Amino acid sequence: MGGLTDRVWLRYAILFALITALVTGANIAIGSRGGGHLAANRDQLRKACDGALPYGDLQGLVRDARPGELRQHGTMLAPGQQSRSLLDCSLSWGGGNGVTVHAEALVSDVPQGMETRQILGPGPGGTFTAPGTTGRYGARGAWLVAECQGGLDGRVRPTTDLYVTAKVADGSAGAAAGANRTTALTGFRTAVHVANAITRAQRCGGPPLDPPNRVVATAGDQGEGGSTGPASRRCDWISPSSVPGLRPGAWATRGDAQDSTSLSACTGEWDPDARHNKGVAPRDWQITGVEAASWAGVLGRSAYDSYEREGHVPGWGAADGDNRLVDAETGADDDAESGAAEAEETDAGDRVDRVPSYLTRPQLALWARSVCGGRVTYHRVSVLPRLRIPDGETVPLGPERRAALSETAHTLLARYLGAVDGWPKTAGCRDTTVLGEVEEWH
């Protein structure tokens, strides 16, 4: 009997082990497939955020280990509820995967840096732009500005300007450059999709934005004589042959790659690494850097306000300017040739400024205003002279040098406005008025 009992228990043990293995295997298989929430989470993605999210761009981020977590509010979802946001929405699926979008009607400035160097600089976290989209991508995701020509509803103050941000989180992307580029593109495409959904719902009129199909890093390598591509071609007018007064030699030019109808920026630098410039040291006061930028609509107001907070504007409007008219067809400044003489008269009494050593980039800026594409547009150009100032000391700037800087700045503005491939020309800018100069060394 004992042997029979042992055989029975052995059979039970084998059966138990087999059942345990089958259950464990089933659990592993189910676990490898997730929690079975994939279909529901994808359906949630289609409907979330008032249907404003691009399903095709985001479906690859959806996970099924747990139900998606959705948070959303804004006047797009509850029209009778007052909210600063048209849409605030976040959707996450665990594992570091999710998307967050925000959209609001702009009744004040764009909450992003609009100064020339901020437009062109790399920014924190690595920055990209998307050609055809007015915006940037950085550590906080993508942002863009769009226009709702018929006006945005539900605002205390009327506005036609829409600001959208989108941050896409891909927990599997890591820190690889290619993954960052892909995430940036998805962020831009999400922001564009949300902007189009809002303008369509608001019946604003005007064509929708085109979703970008590529992004461009803002900090690209520069070759001898400048960078390449459409962005630099818009800035190729910057050269000593085009703008007398610039330091002779090879210059490297750089432009923003946004290809935007609302803003543009160019910089030019005398290139010490260029073959023809080797062994040459610029003298003090020779102009070795220039900037030129334009901002239309709300971007112009935002840029002006930013410079104004630093005391670097001639005044809002033309009241404080010299009211010179610039021909937008030829780019000619009627008074450019007499600019030096007028500046010298302004400096009557042989006024001598002292430029301190703590100023890293003293410059003379010149502001103008136009109508470009039917919108008020502000232009700013500046000339940056080379200076070597010992720590704690100052160098004098007398009327003659001040007049020379002024003349070059006015020539720079005229060339910028008249450049065939430049932004002002392609934007159809007209009725340009020079507003005044700003001495950025005080």
PyMOL commands that set and color helices and strands:
alter all, ss='L'
color gray80, all
select helices_A, chain A and resi 2-33+38-51+55-61+116-120+177-201+230-233+275-277+298-309+339-346+399-418+423-426
alter helices_A, ss='H'
color red, helices_A
select strands_A, chain A and resi 69-73+85-94+97-105+128-129+135-138+141-147+161-169+216-217+251-255+263-270+287-296+324-326+353-356+363-372+375-385+394-397+430-440
alter strands_A, ss='S'
color yellow, strands_A
deselect
rebuild
show_as cartoon
